[in-house]
Amino acid sequence: MKTLIGSVDRITENTAYIILNDDEHELQFSLDLLPEGVDEGMALTITIQRNKEEEIRLAREIEELRKGLDL
């Protein structure tokens, strides 16, 4: 698991731009994905974690789609 810390640089209609503390990377998030009331200047912690269950689900879904193309 990786944890990133950044601050909200700016907010447009539906997007928040978060500058990571390394000052080299900017992430864009839909406001729907962020905590209610998020505002410019706020600090956020973002956790990135591998989701093996979702990988398996997606692999199965792709396999089913491929089988459907072999008609």
Rosetta constraint file for C-alpha pairs under 8 A:
AtomPair CA 1 CA 47 HARMONIC 6.98 0.50
AtomPair CA 1 CA 48 HARMONIC 5.77 0.50
AtomPair CA 1 CA 49 HARMONIC 4.71 0.50
AtomPair CA 1 CA 50 HARMONIC 7.22 0.50
AtomPair CA 2 CA 47 HARMONIC 5.78 0.50
AtomPair CA 2 CA 48 HARMONIC 5.13 0.50
AtomPair CA 2 CA 49 HARMONIC 6.55 0.50
AtomPair CA 3 CA 45 HARMONIC 6.78 0.50
AtomPair CA 3 CA 46 HARMONIC 5.69 0.50
AtomPair CA 3 CA 47 HARMONIC 4.46 0.50
AtomPair CA 3 CA 48 HARMONIC 6.23 0.50
AtomPair CA 4 CA 20 HARMONIC 7.01 0.50
AtomPair CA 4 CA 21 HARMONIC 7.91 0.50
AtomPair CA 4 CA 45 HARMONIC 5.73 0.50
AtomPair CA 4 CA 46 HARMONIC 5.01 0.50
AtomPair CA 4 CA 47 HARMONIC 6.25 0.50
AtomPair CA 4 CA 48 HARMONIC 7.89 0.50
AtomPair CA 5 CA 20 HARMONIC 5.84 0.50
AtomPair CA 5 CA 21 HARMONIC 5.97 0.50
AtomPair CA 5 CA 43 HARMONIC 7.11 0.50
AtomPair CA 5 CA 44 HARMONIC 5.78 0.50
AtomPair CA 5 CA 45 HARMONIC 4.59 0.50
AtomPair CA 5 CA 46 HARMONIC 6.18 0.50
AtomPair CA 6 CA 18 HARMONIC 5.98 0.50
AtomPair CA 6 CA 19 HARMONIC 5.27 0.50
AtomPair CA 6 CA 20 HARMONIC 3.92 0.50
AtomPair CA 6 CA 21 HARMONIC 5.11 0.50
AtomPair CA 6 CA 43 HARMONIC 5.70 0.50
AtomPair CA 6 CA 44 HARMONIC 5.51 0.50
AtomPair CA 6 CA 45 HARMONIC 6.63 0.50
AtomPair CA 6 CA 46 HARMONIC 7.95 0.50
AtomPair CA 7 CA 18 HARMONIC 5.35 0.50
AtomPair CA 7 CA 19 HARMONIC 5.49 0.50
AtomPair CA 7 CA 20 HARMONIC 6.53 0.50
AtomPair CA 7 CA 21 HARMONIC 7.51 0.50
AtomPair CA 7 CA 40 HARMONIC 7.65 0.50
AtomPair CA 7 CA 41 HARMONIC 5.80 0.50
AtomPair CA 7 CA 42 HARMONIC 5.46 0.50
AtomPair CA 7 CA 43 HARMONIC 4.27 0.50
AtomPair CA 7 CA 44 HARMONIC 5.88 0.50
AtomPair CA 8 CA 16 HARMONIC 6.62 0.50
AtomPair CA 8 CA 17 HARMONIC 5.82 0.50
AtomPair CA 8 CA 18 HARMONIC 4.39 0.50
AtomPair CA 8 CA 19 HARMONIC 6.40 0.50
AtomPair CA 8 CA 39 HARMONIC 6.80 0.50
AtomPair CA 8 CA 40 HARMONIC 4.88 0.50
AtomPair CA 8 CA 41 HARMONIC 5.12 0.50
AtomPair CA 8 CA 42 HARMONIC 5.52 0.50
AtomPair CA 8 CA 43 HARMONIC 6.52 0.50
AtomPair CA 8 CA 44 HARMONIC 7.52 0.50
AtomPair CA 9 CA 16 HARMONIC 7.58 0.50
AtomPair CA 9 CA 17 HARMONIC 5.57 0.50
AtomPair CA 9 CA 18 HARMONIC 5.48 0.50
AtomPair CA 9 CA 19 HARMONIC 6.11 0.50
AtomPair CA 9 CA 40 HARMONIC 5.64 0.50
AtomPair CA 9 CA 41 HARMONIC 6.13 0.50
AtomPair CA 10 CA 16 HARMONIC 6.00 0.50
AtomPair CA 10 CA 17 HARMONIC 5.43 0.50
AtomPair CA 10 CA 18 HARMONIC 7.42 0.50
AtomPair CA 10 CA 39 HARMONIC 7.97 0.50
AtomPair CA 10 CA 40 HARMONIC 5.39 0.50
AtomPair CA 10 CA 41 HARMONIC 7.90 0.50
AtomPair CA 11 CA 15 HARMONIC 5.71 0.50
AtomPair CA 11 CA 16 HARMONIC 4.42 0.50
AtomPair CA 11 CA 17 HARMONIC 6.23 0.50
AtomPair CA 11 CA 39 HARMONIC 7.37 0.50
AtomPair CA 11 CA 40 HARMONIC 6.61 0.50
AtomPair CA 12 CA 16 HARMONIC 6.48 0.50
AtomPair CA 14 CA 30 HARMONIC 5.73 0.50
AtomPair CA 14 CA 31 HARMONIC 5.42 0.50
AtomPair CA 14 CA 32 HARMONIC 7.76 0.50
AtomPair CA 15 CA 28 HARMONIC 6.48 0.50
AtomPair CA 15 CA 29 HARMONIC 5.57 0.50
AtomPair CA 15 CA 30 HARMONIC 4.60 0.50
AtomPair CA 15 CA 31 HARMONIC 5.35 0.50
AtomPair CA 16 CA 28 HARMONIC 5.75 0.50
AtomPair CA 16 CA 29 HARMONIC 5.33 0.50
AtomPair CA 16 CA 30 HARMONIC 6.32 0.50
AtomPair CA 16 CA 31 HARMONIC 6.03 0.50
AtomPair CA 17 CA 26 HARMONIC 6.51 0.50
AtomPair CA 17 CA 27 HARMONIC 5.73 0.50
AtomPair CA 17 CA 28 HARMONIC 4.72 0.50
AtomPair CA 17 CA 29 HARMONIC 6.63 0.50
AtomPair CA 18 CA 26 HARMONIC 5.47 0.50
AtomPair CA 18 CA 27 HARMONIC 5.11 0.50
AtomPair CA 18 CA 28 HARMONIC 6.32 0.50
AtomPair CA 18 CA 29 HARMONIC 7.85 0.50
AtomPair CA 19 CA 23 HARMONIC 6.26 0.50
AtomPair CA 19 CA 24 HARMONIC 7.64 0.50
AtomPair CA 19 CA 25 HARMONIC 6.01 0.50
AtomPair CA 19 CA 26 HARMONIC 4.52 0.50
AtomPair CA 19 CA 27 HARMONIC 6.53 0.50
AtomPair CA 20 CA 24 HARMONIC 7.05 0.50
AtomPair CA 20 CA 25 HARMONIC 5.64 0.50
AtomPair CA 20 CA 26 HARMONIC 6.15 0.50
AtomPair CA 20 CA 27 HARMONIC 7.65 0.50
AtomPair CA 29 CA 33 HARMONIC 6.71 0.50
AtomPair CA 29 CA 34 HARMONIC 7.44 0.50
AtomPair CA 30 CA 34 HARMONIC 7.24 0.50
AtomPair CA 34 CA 38 HARMONIC 6.87 0.50
AtomPair CA 38 CA 42 HARMONIC 6.87 0.50
AtomPair CA 51 CA 55 HARMONIC 6.43 0.50
AtomPair CA 52 CA 56 HARMONIC 6.30 0.50
AtomPair CA 53 CA 57 HARMONIC 6.29 0.50
AtomPair CA 54 CA 58 HARMONIC 6.02 0.50
AtomPair CA 55 CA 59 HARMONIC 6.06 0.50
AtomPair CA 56 CA 60 HARMONIC 6.22 0.50
AtomPair CA 57 CA 61 HARMONIC 6.20 0.50
AtomPair CA 58 CA 62 HARMONIC 6.08 0.50
AtomPair CA 59 CA 63 HARMONIC 6.12 0.50
AtomPair CA 60 CA 64 HARMONIC 6.22 0.50
AtomPair CA 61 CA 65 HARMONIC 6.33 0.50
AtomPair CA 62 CA 66 HARMONIC 6.16 0.50
AtomPair CA 63 CA 67 HARMONIC 6.22 0.50
AtomPair CA 64 CA 68 HARMONIC 6.30 0.50
AtomPair CA 65 CA 69 HARMONIC 6.51 0.50
AtomPair CA 66 CA 70 HARMONIC 6.65 0.50
AtomPair CA 67 CA 71 HARMONIC 7.52 0.50
